[in-house]
Amino acid sequence: MVVYSTAIELSELDLGHLAYFLGLRVNSLVVARLRRSGFKNVRESHGFLIQHLIDADRTITELAQRMGVSQQMASKAVDELVRLGAVERSPGADRRTKRIGLSKKGWQSIKTARQARIHIHDRLRASIGERDYQQAMRTLIAALKELGGAEKIEGRRVSQPG
């Protein structure tokens, strides 16, 4: 980690830091929009579980495997999202398992977050221009592919940092 004791010019940062800080800012704007829209207790970290439920309902075991965490950690995250009303449990193939799926509120949070991201990126396109926006996209995609990690994003298997 690079630590600076005085103010820094953005141009002194490398591409990784700039992309990271931009991502943090976009995420904070999306979370703020969600909270204004009634999702008061939403956190950025919730998305790391929700991403695994967009394509299919899953068991705790499946979620834990996909998230790369213990079943206990996955269960704890699911419990929190159940309390918030974003996910719900339903009977599984046998009495011991439960399927975890997005609730109506969970789907609405996804829709709201996606609308917020569209608004943010429309704002960026208007501000920096479509050509520069598309060039920035190509550059970041190429960097991700070069360093690895694009396949995790494409497969909705991004792990929570930390």
C-alpha positions as CSV (number, residue, x, y, z in Angstrom):
1,M,0.0,0.0,0.0
2,V,1.3,3.5,-0.9
3,V,1.0,6.1,1.9
4,Y,1.5,9.8,1.3
5,S,2.0,12.3,4.1
6,T,1.0,15.4,2.1
7,A,-1.6,16.2,-0.5
8,I,-1.2,14.4,-3.8
9,E,-1.9,15.2,-7.4
10,L,-4.2,12.7,-9.0
11,S,-1.8,12.4,-11.9
12,E,0.8,11.0,-9.5
13,L,-1.4,7.9,-8.8
14,D,-1.2,4.8,-10.9
15,L,-4.0,3.4,-13.0
16,G,-4.9,0.8,-10.3
17,H,-5.4,3.4,-7.6
18,L,-7.4,5.7,-9.9
19,A,-9.7,2.9,-10.9
20,Y,-10.1,1.7,-7.3
21,F,-10.9,5.2,-6.1
22,L,-13.4,5.8,-8.9
23,G,-15.0,2.5,-8.1
24,L,-15.3,3.4,-4.4
25,R,-16.8,6.8,-5.3
26,V,-19.4,5.2,-7.7
27,N,-20.3,2.6,-5.1
28,S,-20.8,5.3,-2.4
29,L,-23.1,7.2,-4.8
30,V,-25.1,4.0,-5.5
31,V,-25.4,3.2,-1.8
32,A,-26.5,6.8,-1.1
33,R,-29.2,6.5,-3.9
34,L,-30.4,3.2,-2.4
35,R,-30.7,4.7,1.1
36,R,-32.7,7.7,-0.3
37,S,-34.9,5.1,-2.0
38,G,-35.8,3.4,1.2
39,F,-33.1,0.8,1.5
40,K,-31.9,2.3,4.8
41,N,-29.5,-0.4,6.0
42,V,-27.9,-1.3,2.7
43,R,-24.2,-1.8,2.6
44,E,-21.8,-2.2,-0.3
45,S,-20.8,-5.6,1.1
46,H,-24.3,-7.0,0.5
47,G,-23.7,-7.0,-3.2
48,F,-21.0,-9.7,-2.8
49,L,-23.7,-12.2,-1.7
50,I,-26.6,-10.8,-3.9
51,Q,-24.5,-11.3,-7.1
52,H,-24.7,-15.0,-6.6
53,L,-28.6,-15.0,-6.5
54,I,-29.2,-13.1,-9.7
55,D,-29.1,-16.1,-11.9
56,A,-30.5,-18.7,-9.5
57,D,-31.6,-19.5,-6.0
58,R,-28.9,-21.3,-4.1
59,T,-28.3,-23.2,-0.9
60,I,-26.0,-22.0,1.9
61,T,-23.4,-24.5,0.8
62,E,-23.5,-23.3,-2.8
63,L,-23.2,-19.7,-1.6
64,A,-20.3,-20.5,0.7
65,Q,-18.5,-22.2,-2.2
66,R,-19.1,-19.5,-4.7
67,M,-18.1,-16.8,-2.2
68,G,-15.0,-18.6,-1.0
69,V,-16.1,-18.5,2.7
70,S,-17.2,-20.9,5.4
71,Q,-20.8,-22.0,5.6
72,Q,-21.1,-20.2,8.9
73,M,-20.0,-16.9,7.3
74,A,-22.4,-17.4,4.3
75,S,-25.3,-18.2,6.7
76,K,-24.6,-15.1,8.8
77,A,-24.6,-12.9,5.7
78,V,-27.9,-14.6,4.5
79,D,-29.4,-14.0,8.0
80,E,-28.7,-10.3,7.8
81,L,-30.2,-10.0,4.3
82,V,-33.3,-12.0,5.4
83,R,-33.7,-9.5,8.3
84,L,-33.4,-6.6,5.8
85,G,-36.0,-8.3,3.5
86,A,-33.7,-8.6,0.5
87,V,-33.5,-12.4,0.4
88,E,-35.9,-15.1,1.5
89,R,-35.6,-18.8,2.3
90,S,-37.7,-21.5,0.7
91,P,-37.8,-25.3,1.1
92,G,-35.0,-27.2,-0.6
93,A,-34.9,-30.7,-2.1
94,D,-35.0,-32.2,1.4
95,R,-35.9,-31.0,4.8
96,R,-32.4,-30.2,5.8
97,T,-31.7,-27.7,3.0
98,K,-33.2,-24.3,2.3
99,R,-33.0,-22.4,-1.0
100,I,-32.0,-18.8,-0.7
101,G,-33.4,-16.4,-3.3
102,L,-34.0,-12.7,-3.9
103,S,-37.2,-11.3,-2.5
104,K,-39.3,-8.7,-4.3
105,K,-37.5,-6.1,-2.2
106,G,-34.1,-7.6,-3.2
107,W,-35.0,-7.4,-6.9
108,Q,-36.1,-3.8,-6.4
109,S,-32.8,-2.9,-4.8
110,I,-31.0,-4.4,-7.8
111,K,-33.2,-2.3,-10.2
112,T,-32.6,0.8,-8.1
113,A,-28.8,0.2,-8.0
114,R,-28.7,-0.4,-11.8
115,Q,-30.6,2.8,-12.5
116,A,-28.2,4.7,-10.2
117,R,-25.3,3.3,-12.1
118,I,-26.8,4.2,-15.5
119,H,-27.4,7.8,-14.2
120,I,-23.8,8.0,-12.9
121,H,-22.3,6.7,-16.2
122,D,-24.6,9.0,-18.3
123,R,-23.2,11.9,-16.2
124,L,-19.6,10.7,-16.9
125,R,-20.3,10.4,-20.6
126,A,-21.8,13.9,-20.7
127,S,-18.9,15.3,-18.8
128,I,-15.9,13.6,-20.5
129,G,-17.4,12.8,-23.8
130,E,-18.5,9.5,-25.3
131,R,-15.2,8.9,-27.1
132,D,-13.0,9.4,-24.0
133,Y,-15.5,7.4,-21.9
134,Q,-15.3,4.4,-24.3
135,Q,-11.5,4.7,-24.4
136,A,-11.4,4.6,-20.6
137,M,-13.6,1.5,-20.7
138,R,-11.3,-0.2,-23.3
139,T,-8.3,0.6,-21.2
140,L,-9.7,-0.8,-18.0
141,I,-11.0,-3.9,-19.6
142,A,-7.6,-4.5,-21.2
143,A,-5.8,-4.0,-17.9
144,L,-8.2,-6.4,-16.2
145,K,-7.6,-9.1,-18.8
146,E,-3.8,-8.6,-18.7
147,L,-3.6,-8.9,-14.9
148,G,-6.3,-11.6,-14.5
149,G,-9.7,-11.2,-12.8
150,A,-11.9,-10.5,-15.8
151,E,-13.3,-14.1,-15.7
152,K,-14.4,-13.7,-12.0
153,I,-16.3,-10.5,-12.9
154,E,-17.9,-12.1,-16.0
155,G,-18.9,-15.2,-13.9
156,R,-20.3,-13.0,-11.0
157,R,-17.8,-14.4,-8.6
158,V,-16.1,-11.3,-7.3
159,S,-14.9,-11.8,-3.7
160,Q,-15.3,-9.3,-1.0
161,P,-12.0,-7.5,-0.2
162,G,-10.4,-8.2,3.1
